[in-house]
Amino acid sequence: MSVETFTKQSREQFTIWGSILDVQESEETIVQVSSTVTATDKEGKDAGEILNQSSIELGNDPDGTATDNMLGIKVRDGVEAKSPYWITFLMVTTANNRWEVDVKMKVKESPSFPAVSTTTTT
């Protein structure tokens, strides 16, 4: 199932999804090779570096009985100062429809802590 907004830390990497469950026709599925996923930063500039294009995959929305009605991609990295990012799934289907899902990704920087050294005595 796709979500509208999520927050991640800059070092996290995981798969997010765009779904056509609520709009698809009977037996309609996503054509992976014709579909795209793009990203822009808060200024509207290309931010494709936050997407792992080689990870695009089809999935089945768990809220329905249809198959191949979700498109997934792995997100990575990101900078809080450029956040929020907009990730756009443009999904072309076997019914020759085009469905778009936009997801907002906020990035929270991991807190940095000063290095701590320890000394062991015997």
VMD Tcl script that builds the backbone (N, CA, C; Angstrom):
set m [mol new atoms 366]
animate dup $m
set s [atomselect $m all]
$s set {name element resname resid chain x y z} {
  {N N MET 1 A 0.848 -1.165 0.000}
  {CA C MET 1 A 0.000 0.000 0.000}
  {C C MET 1 A 0.898 1.233 0.000}
  {N N SER 2 A 0.525 2.225 -0.790}
  {CA C SER 2 A 1.336 3.440 -0.822}
  {C C SER 2 A 0.895 4.389 0.292}
  {N N VAL 3 A 1.833 5.205 0.736}
  {CA C VAL 3 A 1.542 6.217 1.747}
  {C C VAL 3 A 1.745 7.581 1.118}
  {N N GLU 4 A 1.119 8.605 1.659}
  {CA C GLU 4 A 1.241 9.946 1.096}
  {C C GLU 4 A 2.489 10.660 1.572}
  {N N THR 5 A 2.902 10.452 2.817}
  {CA C THR 5 A 4.059 11.128 3.402}
  {C C THR 5 A 4.764 10.182 4.357}
  {N N PHE 6 A 6.094 10.231 4.355}
  {CA C PHE 6 A 6.850 9.472 5.339}
  {C C PHE 6 A 8.132 10.231 5.660}
  {N N THR 7 A 8.720 9.898 6.792}
  {CA C THR 7 A 9.967 10.509 7.233}
  {C C THR 7 A 11.007 9.411 7.405}
  {N N LYS 8 A 12.225 9.693 6.956}
  {CA C LYS 8 A 13.321 8.748 7.111}
  {C C LYS 8 A 14.563 9.478 7.575}
  {N N GLN 9 A 15.493 8.739 8.157}
  {CA C GLN 9 A 16.794 9.302 8.473}
  {C C GLN 9 A 17.674 9.202 7.231}
  {N N SER 10 A 18.671 10.064 7.145}
  {CA C SER 10 A 19.453 10.173 5.913}
  {C C SER 10 A 20.166 8.884 5.519}
  {N N ARG 11 A 20.512 8.040 6.460}
  {CA C ARG 11 A 21.264 6.823 6.128}
  {C C ARG 11 A 20.369 5.617 5.842}
  {N N GLU 12 A 19.084 5.734 6.074}
  {CA C GLU 12 A 18.188 4.595 5.864}
  {C C GLU 12 A 17.944 4.332 4.381}
  {N N GLN 13 A 17.747 3.063 4.042}
  {CA C GLN 13 A 17.403 2.628 2.695}
  {C C GLN 13 A 16.303 1.583 2.804}
  {N N PHE 14 A 15.212 1.770 2.045}
  {CA C PHE 14 A 14.125 0.802 2.056}
  {C C PHE 14 A 13.218 1.055 0.861}
  {N N THR 15 A 12.322 0.110 0.602}
  {CA C THR 15 A 11.426 0.191 -0.557}
  {C C THR 15 A 10.145 0.920 -0.191}
  {N N ILE 16 A 9.717 1.808 -1.100}
  {CA C ILE 16 A 8.418 2.469 -0.973}
  {C C ILE 16 A 7.587 2.084 -2.191}
  {N N TRP 17 A 6.279 2.303 -2.108}
  {CA C TRP 17 A 5.371 1.790 -3.134}
  {C C TRP 17 A 4.372 2.837 -3.613}
  {N N GLY 18 A 4.014 2.738 -4.890}
  {CA C GLY 18 A 2.884 3.456 -5.471}
  {C C GLY 18 A 1.866 2.403 -5.886}
  {N N SER 19 A 0.593 2.627 -5.641}
  {CA C SER 19 A -0.438 1.621 -5.896}
  {C C SER 19 A -1.560 2.195 -6.764}
  {N N ILE 20 A -2.142 1.322 -7.602}
  {CA C ILE 20 A -3.307 1.711 -8.406}
  {C C ILE 20 A -4.584 1.037 -7.905}
  {N N LEU 21 A -4.536 0.448 -6.735}
  {CA C LEU 21 A -5.653 -0.344 -6.204}
  {C C LEU 21 A -6.993 0.378 -6.289}
  {N N ASP 22 A -7.038 1.634 -5.902}
  {CA C ASP 22 A -8.317 2.350 -5.827}
  {C C ASP 22 A -8.840 2.841 -7.175}
  {N N VAL 23 A -8.035 2.717 -8.233}
  {CA C VAL 23 A -8.458 3.252 -9.535}
  {C C VAL 23 A -8.415 2.228 -10.659}
  {N N GLN 24 A -7.811 1.088 -10.435}
  {CA C GLN 24 A -7.608 0.134 -11.519}
  {C C GLN 24 A -8.894 -0.531 -11.967}
  {N N GLU 25 A -8.894 -0.888 -13.270}
  {CA C GLU 25 A -9.992 -1.649 -13.840}
  {C C GLU 25 A -9.777 -3.132 -13.530}
  {N N SER 26 A -10.796 -3.927 -13.704}
  {CA C SER 26 A -10.684 -5.368 -13.490}
  {C C SER 26 A -9.601 -5.931 -14.396}
  {N N GLU 27 A -8.720 -6.748 -13.827}
  {CA C GLU 27 A -7.623 -7.403 -14.556}
  {C C GLU 27 A -6.520 -6.445 -15.019}
  {N N GLU 28 A -6.593 -5.169 -14.690}
  {CA C GLU 28 A -5.557 -4.203 -15.090}
  {C C GLU 28 A -4.316 -4.385 -14.214}
  {N N THR 29 A -3.145 -4.403 -14.841}
  {CA C THR 29 A -1.890 -4.518 -14.108}
  {C C THR 29 A -0.908 -3.459 -14.610}
  {N N ILE 30 A 0.108 -3.192 -13.824}
  {CA C ILE 30 A 1.145 -2.221 -14.184}
  {C C ILE 30 A 2.152 -2.886 -15.115}
  {N N VAL 31 A 2.566 -2.139 -16.143}
  {CA C VAL 31 A 3.616 -2.594 -17.044}
  {C C VAL 31 A 4.916 -1.967 -16.549}
  {N N GLN 32 A 5.756 -2.768 -15.914}
  {CA C GLN 32 A 6.956 -2.249 -15.251}
  {C C GLN 32 A 7.892 -1.520 -16.215}
  {N N VAL 33 A 8.153 -2.075 -17.385}
  {CA C VAL 33 A 9.133 -1.475 -18.305}
  {C C VAL 33 A 8.666 -0.140 -18.872}
  {N N SER 34 A 7.373 0.146 -18.821}
  {CA C SER 34 A 6.830 1.408 -19.333}
  {C C SER 34 A 6.596 2.440 -18.241}
  {N N SER 35 A 6.780 2.044 -16.997}
  {CA C SER 35 A 6.504 2.912 -15.852}
  {C C SER 35 A 7.793 3.543 -15.346}
  {N N THR 36 A 7.673 4.713 -14.695}
  {CA C THR 36 A 8.853 5.422 -14.196}
  {C C THR 36 A 8.619 5.919 -12.773}
  {N N VAL 37 A 9.752 6.151 -12.090}
  {CA C VAL 37 A 9.713 6.773 -10.768}
  {C C VAL 37 A 10.772 7.867 -10.784}
  {N N THR 38 A 10.368 9.096 -10.446}
  {CA C THR 38 A 11.283 10.233 -10.427}
  {C C THR 38 A 11.215 10.921 -9.067}
  {N N ALA 39 A 12.220 11.768 -8.795}
  {CA C ALA 39 A 12.243 12.495 -7.523}
  {C C ALA 39 A 12.721 13.918 -7.748}
  {N N THR 40 A 12.142 14.843 -6.986}
  {CA C THR 40 A 12.586 16.236 -6.976}
  {C C THR 40 A 12.745 16.677 -5.531}
  {N N ASP 41 A 13.620 17.673 -5.317}
  {CA C ASP 41 A 13.790 18.196 -3.961}
  {C C ASP 41 A 12.791 19.315 -3.716}
  {N N LYS 42 A 12.895 19.983 -2.562}
  {CA C LYS 42 A 11.902 20.997 -2.186}
  {C C LYS 42 A 11.886 22.190 -3.131}
  {N N GLU 43 A 12.965 22.391 -3.907}
  {CA C GLU 43 A 13.023 23.477 -4.883}
  {C C GLU 43 A 12.602 23.044 -6.277}
  {N N GLY 44 A 12.188 21.785 -6.415}
  {CA C GLY 44 A 11.748 21.278 -7.702}
  {C C GLY 44 A 12.889 20.804 -8.596}
  {N N LYS 45 A 14.094 20.699 -8.043}
  {CA C LYS 45 A 15.246 20.238 -8.815}
  {C C LYS 45 A 15.313 18.717 -8.793}
  {N N ASP 46 A 15.850 18.144 -9.873}
  {CA C ASP 46 A 15.991 16.697 -9.971}
  {C C ASP 46 A 16.756 16.154 -8.770}
  {N N ALA 47 A 16.225 15.113 -8.164}
  {CA C ALA 47 A 16.866 14.474 -7.009}
  {C C ALA 47 A 16.910 12.966 -7.210}
  {N N GLY 48 A 17.169 12.571 -8.448}
  {CA C GLY 48 A 17.185 11.158 -8.783}
  {C C GLY 48 A 18.166 10.332 -7.978}
  {N N GLU 49 A 19.156 10.996 -7.377}
  {CA C GLU 49 A 20.156 10.270 -6.596}
  {C C GLU 49 A 19.574 9.592 -5.354}
  {N N ILE 50 A 18.386 9.978 -4.931}
  {CA C ILE 50 A 17.781 9.346 -3.756}
  {C C ILE 50 A 17.048 8.054 -4.106}
  {N N LEU 51 A 16.981 7.732 -5.410}
  {CA C LEU 51 A 16.282 6.532 -5.856}
  {C C LEU 51 A 17.266 5.521 -6.423}
  {N N ASN 52 A 17.083 4.272 -6.114}
  {CA C ASN 52 A 17.876 3.198 -6.698}
  {C C ASN 52 A 17.065 2.620 -7.851}
  {N N GLN 53 A 17.282 3.138 -9.060}
  {CA C GLN 53 A 16.476 2.741 -10.219}
  {C C GLN 53 A 16.563 1.243 -10.523}
  {N N SER 54 A 17.678 0.615 -10.164}
  {CA C SER 54 A 17.804 -0.821 -10.446}
  {C C SER 54 A 16.943 -1.667 -9.509}
  {N N SER 55 A 16.311 -1.051 -8.520}
  {CA C SER 55 A 15.496 -1.800 -7.563}
  {C C SER 55 A 14.002 -1.780 -7.885}
  {N N ILE 56 A 13.588 -1.165 -8.999}
  {CA C ILE 56 A 12.158 -1.088 -9.325}
  {C C ILE 56 A 11.583 -2.496 -9.455}
  {N N GLU 57 A 10.420 -2.686 -8.820}
  {CA C GLU 57 A 9.774 -3.993 -8.847}
  {C C GLU 57 A 8.264 -3.855 -8.777}
  {N N LEU 58 A 7.564 -4.893 -9.225}
  {CA C LEU 58 A 6.115 -4.945 -9.111}
  {C C LEU 58 A 5.741 -5.661 -7.824}
  {N N GLY 59 A 4.588 -5.298 -7.278}
  {CA C GLY 59 A 4.097 -5.944 -6.078}
  {C C GLY 59 A 2.586 -6.026 -6.103}
  {N N ASN 60 A 2.029 -6.697 -5.124}
  {CA C ASN 60 A 0.589 -6.892 -4.994}
  {C C ASN 60 A 0.100 -6.133 -3.775}
  {N N ASP 61 A -0.852 -5.230 -3.968}
  {CA C ASP 61 A -1.373 -4.454 -2.846}
  {C C ASP 61 A -2.041 -5.388 -1.854}
  {N N PRO 62 A -1.621 -5.370 -0.585}
  {CA C PRO 62 A -2.183 -6.299 0.403}
  {C C PRO 62 A -3.642 -6.029 0.751}
  {N N ASP 63 A -4.175 -4.869 0.332}
  {CA C ASP 63 A -5.562 -4.540 0.662}
  {C C ASP 63 A -6.553 -5.034 -0.392}
  {N N GLY 64 A -6.067 -5.711 -1.426}
  {CA C GLY 64 A -6.958 -6.188 -2.481}
  {C C GLY 64 A -6.555 -7.566 -2.949}
  {N N THR 65 A -7.272 -8.074 -3.948}
  {CA C THR 65 A -6.971 -9.399 -4.483}
  {C C THR 65 A -6.238 -9.325 -5.812}
  {N N ALA 66 A -6.060 -8.139 -6.370}
  {CA C ALA 66 A -5.385 -7.978 -7.659}
  {C C ALA 66 A -3.881 -8.183 -7.499}
  {N N THR 67 A -3.224 -8.518 -8.597}
  {CA C THR 67 A -1.780 -8.706 -8.592}
  {C C THR 67 A -1.118 -7.668 -9.495}
  {N N ASP 68 A 0.161 -7.455 -9.273}
  {CA C ASP 68 A 0.969 -6.511 -10.078}
  {C C ASP 68 A 0.311 -5.134 -10.176}
  {N N ASN 69 A -0.228 -4.663 -9.046}
  {CA C ASN 69 A -0.874 -3.353 -9.032}
  {C C ASN 69 A -0.147 -2.343 -8.147}
  {N N MET 70 A 1.111 -2.668 -7.827}
  {CA C MET 70 A 1.961 -1.739 -7.080}
  {C C MET 70 A 3.319 -1.675 -7.758}
  {N N LEU 71 A 3.938 -0.490 -7.729}
  {CA C LEU 71 A 5.287 -0.306 -8.240}
  {C C LEU 71 A 6.140 0.152 -7.074}
  {N N GLY 72 A 7.254 -0.539 -6.845}
  {CA C GLY 72 A 8.124 -0.227 -5.717}
  {C C GLY 72 A 9.499 0.206 -6.177}
  {N N ILE 73 A 10.151 1.018 -5.341}
  {CA C ILE 73 A 11.523 1.439 -5.591}
  {C C ILE 73 A 12.202 1.689 -4.248}
  {N N LYS 74 A 13.488 1.437 -4.192}
  {CA C LYS 74 A 14.236 1.652 -2.957}
  {C C LYS 74 A 14.685 3.113 -2.890}
  {N N VAL 75 A 14.416 3.776 -1.747}
  {CA C VAL 75 A 14.912 5.131 -1.495}
  {C C VAL 75 A 16.166 5.031 -0.646}
  {N N ARG 76 A 17.051 6.004 -0.822}
  {CA C ARG 76 A 18.310 6.014 -0.077}
  {C C ARG 76 A 18.737 7.451 0.167}
  {N N ASP 77 A 19.560 7.622 1.172}
  {CA C ASP 77 A 20.201 8.904 1.468}
  {C C ASP 77 A 19.195 10.034 1.606}
  {N N GLY 78 A 19.511 11.191 1.054}
  {CA C GLY 78 A 18.704 12.391 1.201}
  {C C GLY 78 A 19.335 13.330 2.206}
  {N N VAL 79 A 19.024 14.618 2.055}
  {CA C VAL 79 A 19.578 15.664 2.908}
  {C C VAL 79 A 18.423 16.461 3.503}
  {N N GLU 80 A 18.468 16.676 4.784}
  {CA C GLU 80 A 17.372 17.392 5.450}
  {C C GLU 80 A 17.152 18.772 4.839}
  {N N ALA 81 A 18.224 19.479 4.479}
  {CA C ALA 81 A 18.111 20.831 3.921}
  {C C ALA 81 A 17.390 20.852 2.573}
  {N N LYS 82 A 17.377 19.731 1.845}
  {CA C LYS 82 A 16.696 19.651 0.542}
  {C C LYS 82 A 15.312 19.027 0.661}
  {N N SER 83 A 14.956 18.650 1.857}
  {CA C SER 83 A 13.702 17.976 2.143}
  {C C SER 83 A 12.577 18.996 2.333}
  {N N PRO 84 A 11.342 18.701 2.002}
  {CA C PRO 84 A 10.871 17.395 1.580}
  {C C PRO 84 A 11.129 17.143 0.088}
  {N N TYR 85 A 11.285 15.872 -0.223}
  {CA C TYR 85 A 11.415 15.411 -1.595}
  {C C TYR 85 A 10.044 14.934 -2.064}
  {N N TRP 86 A 9.804 15.058 -3.358}
  {CA C TRP 86 A 8.585 14.511 -3.951}
  {C C TRP 86 A 8.979 13.369 -4.859}
  {N N ILE 87 A 8.431 12.208 -4.622}
  {CA C ILE 87 A 8.688 11.021 -5.433}
  {C C ILE 87 A 7.417 10.753 -6.228}
  {N N THR 88 A 7.573 10.672 -7.557}
  {CA C THR 88 A 6.427 10.509 -8.439}
  {C C THR 88 A 6.487 9.166 -9.149}
  {N N PHE 89 A 5.480 8.352 -8.926}
  {CA C PHE 89 A 5.312 7.082 -9.620}
  {C C PHE 89 A 4.380 7.337 -10.805}
  {N N LEU 90 A 4.843 7.137 -12.030}
  {CA C LEU 90 A 3.985 7.212 -13.210}
  {C C LEU 90 A 3.851 5.784 -13.719}
  {N N MET 91 A 2.668 5.223 -13.536}
  {CA C MET 91 A 2.451 3.809 -13.815}
  {C C MET 91 A 1.573 3.634 -15.047}
  {N N VAL 92 A 2.132 3.002 -16.065}
  {CA C VAL 92 A 1.425 2.674 -17.297}
  {C C VAL 92 A 0.891 1.259 -17.132}
  {N N THR 93 A -0.336 1.030 -17.601}
  {CA C THR 93 A -0.970 -0.262 -17.340}
  {C C THR 93 A -1.324 -1.022 -18.614}
  {N N THR 94 A -1.716 -2.275 -18.412}
  {CA C THR 94 A -2.140 -3.127 -19.518}
  {C C THR 94 A -3.436 -2.632 -20.157}
  {N N ALA 95 A -4.177 -1.766 -19.487}
  {CA C ALA 95 A -5.394 -1.172 -20.044}
  {C C ALA 95 A -5.075 0.147 -20.750}
  {N N ASN 96 A -3.782 0.418 -20.940}
  {CA C ASN 96 A -3.300 1.645 -21.584}
  {C C ASN 96 A -3.704 2.899 -20.809}
  {N N ASN 97 A -3.818 2.760 -19.503}
  {CA C ASN 97 A -4.054 3.904 -18.631}
  {C C ASN 97 A -2.716 4.347 -18.058}
  {N N ARG 98 A -2.660 5.579 -17.596}
  {CA C ARG 98 A -1.497 6.096 -16.883}
  {C C ARG 98 A -1.990 6.641 -15.554}
  {N N TRP 99 A -1.438 6.095 -14.497}
  {CA C TRP 99 A -1.816 6.516 -13.155}
  {C C TRP 99 A -0.600 7.114 -12.467}
  {N N GLU 100 A -0.823 8.194 -11.729}
  {CA C GLU 100 A 0.271 8.873 -11.022}
  {C C GLU 100 A 0.000 8.878 -9.526}
  {N N VAL 101 A 1.048 8.553 -8.777}
  {CA C VAL 101 A 0.994 8.623 -7.312}
  {C C VAL 101 A 2.191 9.456 -6.871}
  {N N ASP 102 A 1.945 10.483 -6.065}
  {CA C ASP 102 A 3.002 11.341 -5.541}
  {C C ASP 102 A 3.161 11.092 -4.052}
  {N N VAL 103 A 4.410 10.904 -3.635}
  {CA C VAL 103 A 4.723 10.616 -2.235}
  {C C VAL 103 A 5.718 11.659 -1.746}
  {N N LYS 104 A 5.465 12.199 -0.572}
  {CA C LYS 104 A 6.348 13.201 0.041}
  {C C LYS 104 A 7.278 12.498 1.030}
  {N N MET 105 A 8.588 12.699 0.826}
  {CA C MET 105 A 9.579 12.094 1.704}
  {C C MET 105 A 10.323 13.187 2.458}
  {N N LYS 106 A 10.212 13.152 3.785}
  {CA C LYS 106 A 10.947 14.087 4.633}
  {C C LYS 106 A 12.194 13.373 5.149}
  {N N VAL 107 A 13.303 14.106 5.228}
  {CA C VAL 107 A 14.550 13.523 5.723}
  {C C VAL 107 A 14.920 14.200 7.022}
  {N N LYS 108 A 15.266 13.389 7.997}
  {CA C LYS 108 A 15.725 13.881 9.295}
  {C C LYS 108 A 17.162 13.406 9.446}
  {N N GLU 109 A 18.073 14.328 9.639}
  {CA C GLU 109 A 19.474 13.964 9.802}
  {C C GLU 109 A 19.661 13.190 11.103}
  {N N SER 110 A 20.526 12.215 11.055}
  {CA C SER 110 A 20.875 11.482 12.259}
  {C C SER 110 A 21.658 12.399 13.175}
  {N N PRO 111 A 21.400 12.371 14.465}
  {CA C PRO 111 A 22.174 13.233 15.359}
  {C C PRO 111 A 23.630 12.789 15.377}
  {N N SER 112 A 24.514 13.757 15.453}
  {CA C SER 112 A 25.936 13.393 15.541}
  {C C SER 112 A 26.392 13.578 16.984}
  {N N PHE 113 A 27.152 12.644 17.434}
  {CA C PHE 113 A 27.645 12.655 18.797}
  {C C PHE 113 A 29.163 12.763 18.772}
  {N N PRO 114 A 29.754 13.441 19.714}
  {CA C PRO 114 A 31.231 13.513 19.733}
  {C C PRO 114 A 31.820 12.126 19.975}
  {N N ALA 115 A 32.968 11.889 19.379}
  {CA C ALA 115 A 33.636 10.606 19.558}
  {C C ALA 115 A 34.039 10.442 21.013}
  {N N VAL 116 A 33.880 9.252 21.491}
  {CA C VAL 116 A 34.240 8.948 22.876}
  {C C VAL 116 A 35.315 7.874 22.834}
  {N N SER 117 A 36.386 8.128 23.549}
  {CA C SER 117 A 37.435 7.098 23.615}
  {C C SER 117 A 37.485 6.562 25.042}
  {N N THR 118 A 37.865 5.325 25.137}
  {CA C THR 118 A 37.976 4.704 26.455}
  {C C THR 118 A 39.383 4.149 26.622}
  {N N THR 119 A 39.814 4.103 27.824}
  {CA C THR 119 A 41.121 3.559 28.124}
  {C C THR 119 A 40.942 2.407 29.105}
  {N N THR 120 A 41.604 1.337 28.807}
  {CA C THR 120 A 41.528 0.171 29.678}
  {C C THR 120 A 42.855 0.003 30.385}
  {N N THR 121 A 42.807 -0.160 31.679}
  {CA C THR 121 A 44.033 -0.397 32.446}
  {C C THR 121 A 43.999 -1.783 33.055}
  {N N THR 122 A 45.148 -2.349 33.169}
  {CA C THR 122 A 45.208 -3.685 33.791}
  {C C THR 122 A 46.076 -3.676 35.009}
}
mol reanalyze $m
mol bondsrecalc $m
mol representation Tube
mol addrep $m
